Amino acid sequence: MSTLTARPVLADLFGSNEGSALRVKQIVLVLAGIAVIAISAKIRIPMWPVPMSMGTFAVLTIGAAYGPRLGLATVLGYLAVGALGFNVFAGSSAEQYGLAYMMGGTGGYLVGYALAALALGAFARAGWDRSIGKLAAALFAGNAIIYIPGLLWLGVLYGWDKPILAWGLTPFLAGDALKLVLAVMLIPAVWKLVGDARR
């Protein structure tokens, strides 16, 4: 476990990392992360066969940038805001929101968000966020972690005799591949910019 905590993540490189200033920084990062995920979830980019939401991109990149604990805290905060009835989820609306929405078909994917942020943070602590190859593997794993509880919950909710994969997996694969490529390009580029700025 020490290897997972030895490497800094991007969030460690900005601001203070001790005392009350660290707590203030963490609060600001969590609030900013909640806002970024909420806004990203509402972005719908036209794509075949279904429009692409940027929510998973935000969750995975925040997990990698924040580390496991702060990334998990951010996603749990986002879920808490949604549970309170705020319209922050990709498919929520003024008519469908809060816990009732979260217990519907999207509920398993929201659980996967928290697990994926934790996993990406752990990978980042191990230094996987600096290598394109390792980051791609970590992001693929994080995406799978979102899908597993999502598909399981769909099966429980609607029955395994229904076309669960056609509903909850295959329509989103092309968009997810594009988002993973974007994250693979973004995160190492930020590390390079930080490294160049500190020389």
HUZIDA-V954395 format. One record per helix or strand. SS is the DSSP state (helix for helix, strand for strand). FROM is the first residue (numbers start at 0). TO is the last residue. If there is no record, write none. Layout:
# HUZIDA-V954395
ss-><SS | SS>
from-><FROM | FROM>
to-><TO | TO>
This chain:
# HUZIDA-V954395
ss-><helix | helix | helix | strand | strand | helix | helix | helix | helix | helix | helix | helix | helix>
from-><1 | 9 | 18 | 43 | 51 | 54 | 67 | 97 | 106 | 127 | 131 | 163 | 169>
to-><4 | 12 | 41 | 44 | 52 | 65 | 82 | 101 | 124 | 129 | 157 | 167 | 196>
